[in-house]
Amino acid sequence: MSLSLKEKVNTIFYFITHPSALKMVLSLSESGYLRDEGWFKSFDLKQPLDRYSNPIPWFTYPAIEFLRERLKKDMCVFEYGCGNSTLFFSERVNEIISVETNFDWYNKIKQKLNSNCNLIIYNEKSAFEYAETIKQFNKNFDIIIVDAIKRNEVIKVAVDYLNPTGVLILDNSNVDEYKEGIDFMLNKDFKKLDFWGIQAGYFNKTCTTIFYKSDNCLGI
């Protein structure tokens, strides 16, 4: 979210009158949390990366840290919306299937994929509606990631393709538009775990939510 002119002027005035604060902010690229997480690298390159230039999801940092320690090599993942998250999960799970709607982005990501990735392109001529793309694989998944278009519709279809211990991840769950999908999951007796924070290259506070049941693959 961009700042208004008044907010920009107030910010400039604050740093002019508080030089120690400006010095502290300028030092963040050399040490501290943002450097350790790769925030500045992500900002410069306009893609989510850790401090070592490895791809990460565009989830909140706390959510990434939580998942990093719990993903297992026997897991199978389905993802609505591909990107660096596809690469991140492919390094840690057995298989990831991702559906994308942007053909240019699809071609760009496809060149980087590992052999355990199956990236498909969706268009209006597909046999399935976008939310129903998951149906064509006739299998259930340990993790389903919802981070693209039509999120409420996707959630209502995807939940039926989770393994008994499966979890569903909804990014930007703080957006009012997704309340319908969140309520749907809660009414299905899922619990939710919210991870608030910032994302790679952005300062806006947002939320990544994991929906799970008592017996789940992440050990929550």
C-alpha positions in Angstrom: 0.0 0.0 0.0 1.5 3.3 -1.1 1.8 6.3 1.2 -0.2 9.4 0.8 1.7 12.7 0.2 1.0 13.8 3.8 2.3 10.5 5.1 5.4 10.8 3.0 6.1 14.4 4.2 5.5 13.3 7.8 7.9 10.4 7.4 10.6 12.6 5.9 10.1 15.2 8.7 10.4 12.5 11.4 13.7 11.2 10.1 15.1 14.8 9.7 14.2 15.5 13.4 15.3 12.0 14.6 18.7 11.3 12.9 19.4 8.4 15.2 16.3 6.6 13.9 17.4 7.2 10.3 20.9 5.8 11.1 19.3 2.7 12.6 17.1 2.2 9.5 20.0 2.6 7.2 22.0 0.0 9.2 19.3 -2.7 8.7 20.7 -3.8 5.4 23.9 -4.7 7.2 22.6 -6.6 10.2 19.4 -7.6 11.9 16.2 -9.4 11.2 15.5 -8.0 7.7 19.0 -8.9 6.5 18.9 -12.3 8.1 15.6 -13.1 6.3 16.8 -11.9 2.9 14.3 -9.0 2.9 16.6 -6.6 1.1 17.6 -9.1 -1.5 13.9 -9.8 -2.2 13.1 -6.1 -2.4 15.9 -5.5 -4.9 15.2 -8.5 -7.1 11.4 -8.3 -6.7 11.0 -12.0 -5.8 10.9 -13.9 -2.5 14.3 -15.2 -1.6 16.2 -16.0 1.6 19.5 -14.5 2.5 21.3 -17.1 0.4 19.2 -16.4 -2.7 17.2 -19.6 -2.3 13.5 -19.3 -3.3 10.9 -19.0 -0.6 7.1 -18.7 -0.7 5.5 -15.2 -0.5 4.1 -16.2 2.9 4.8 -14.4 6.1 8.2 -15.1 7.5 6.8 -16.8 10.6 4.8 -19.2 8.5 7.8 -20.1 6.4 9.9 -20.8 9.5 7.1 -22.9 10.9 6.8 -25.0 7.7 10.5 -25.3 7.0 11.0 -27.6 10.0 7.9 -29.7 9.4 7.9 -30.6 5.7 8.8 -34.2 4.9 10.1 -36.0 1.8 7.0 -38.3 1.6 4.5 -35.4 1.3 2.5 -34.6 -1.8 1.4 -31.0 -2.3 -1.1 -29.3 -4.6 -0.8 -25.5 -5.2 -3.1 -23.0 -6.7 -0.6 -20.4 -8.1 3.0 -21.2 -8.9 6.2 -19.3 -8.2 9.1 -19.5 -5.8 6.9 -21.4 -3.5 6.8 -24.2 -6.0 10.6 -24.4 -6.0 10.7 -24.1 -2.2 8.3 -27.0 -1.6 9.9 -29.2 -4.4 13.1 -29.2 -2.4 11.4 -30.6 0.7 8.5 -32.9 -0.4 8.0 -35.9 -2.7 5.8 -34.2 -5.3 4.2 -30.8 -6.0 1.5 -30.1 -8.6 0.8 -26.5 -9.3 -1.8 -24.8 -11.6 -1.2 -21.4 -13.1 -3.3 -19.0 -15.1 -0.7 -16.6 -16.5 1.0 -18.2 -19.5 4.1 -15.9 -19.5 4.6 -16.7 -15.8 4.0 -20.4 -16.4 6.8 -20.4 -19.0 9.2 -18.5 -16.8 8.7 -20.8 -13.8 8.6 -24.0 -15.8 12.3 -23.5 -16.8 13.4 -23.6 -13.2 11.4 -26.7 -12.0 12.8 -29.8 -10.4 11.8 -33.2 -11.7 9.2 -33.7 -8.9 7.2 -30.7 -10.1 4.1 -30.9 -12.3 3.1 -27.5 -13.5 -0.1 -27.1 -15.5 -1.6 -24.1 -17.2 -5.3 -23.3 -16.9 -7.3 -21.5 -19.4 -11.0 -21.0 -20.1 -11.0 -23.9 -22.6 -9.9 -26.4 -19.9 -12.3 -29.3 -19.2 -12.4 -28.3 -15.5 -13.3 -25.1 -13.9 -10.3 -23.5 -12.2 -11.2 -24.5 -8.7 -11.9 -28.0 -9.9 -8.5 -28.5 -11.6 -7.4 -30.7 -8.6 -10.1 -33.2 -9.5 -8.3 -34.5 -12.6 -5.5 -36.1 -10.6 -7.8 -38.5 -8.7 -5.7 -38.4 -5.5 -5.6 -36.7 -2.2 -2.8 -34.4 -0.9 -1.0 -33.7 2.3 -0.9 -30.0 1.7 -3.0 -27.8 -0.5 -1.9 -24.2 -1.0 -4.4 -21.5 -1.9 -2.6 -18.4 -3.1 -4.1 -17.2 -6.4 -7.5 -16.4 -7.9 -11.0 -17.4 -6.8 -9.8 -18.4 -3.3 -13.2 -19.0 -1.7 -14.3 -21.2 -4.6 -11.0 -23.1 -4.6 -11.2 -23.8 -0.8 -14.7 -25.2 -1.1 -13.5 -27.7 -3.8 -10.0 -28.4 -2.5 -10.9 -29.4 1.0 -12.4 -32.7 -0.3 -8.9 -33.6 -1.7 -7.0 -33.5 1.5 -5.7 -36.6 3.1 -7.2 -37.4 6.5 -4.1 -35.7 8.1 -3.9 -33.0 5.4 -3.7 -29.3 5.9 -4.7 -26.3 3.8 -2.7 -23.1 3.6 -4.4 -19.8 2.8 -2.1 -16.8 2.2 -3.2 -13.2 2.8 -6.0 -14.6 5.0 -6.5 -11.2 6.6 -8.2 -9.9 3.4 -12.0 -9.5 4.1 -12.9 -11.1 0.8 -11.6 -14.5 2.0 -13.8 -14.6 5.2 -16.3 -16.8 3.3 -13.6 -19.4 2.7 -12.3 -19.2 6.3 -15.8 -19.6 7.7 -16.3 -22.6 5.4 -13.2 -24.3 6.8 -14.1 -23.6 10.4 -17.6 -25.1 9.7 -15.8 -28.2 8.4 -14.3 -28.6 11.9 -10.9 -27.4 10.9 -8.9 -25.4 13.4 -6.7 -22.5 12.2 -3.3 -21.3 13.0 -2.5 -17.7 12.0 1.0 -16.4 11.2 1.0 -12.6 11.2 4.0 -10.7 9.9 5.7 -9.2 6.9 6.5 -10.9 3.6 9.7 -10.8 1.5 10.2 -7.3 0.1 7.1 -5.8 1.6 6.4 -4.0 4.9 2.7 -4.4 5.1 1.5 -6.7 7.9 -0.4 -9.7 6.6 -1.4 -13.2 7.6 -0.8 -16.7 6.4 -3.2 -19.3 7.9 -2.9 -23.0 8.2 -6.1 -25.0 8.6 -5.7 -28.4 10.3 -7.4 -31.0 12.4 -6.1 -32.6 15.6 -4.3 -35.4 13.7 -2.3 -33.6 11.0 0.8 -34.1 9.0 2.6 -31.0 10.4 2.3 -32.2 14.0 0.4 -29.1 15.2 
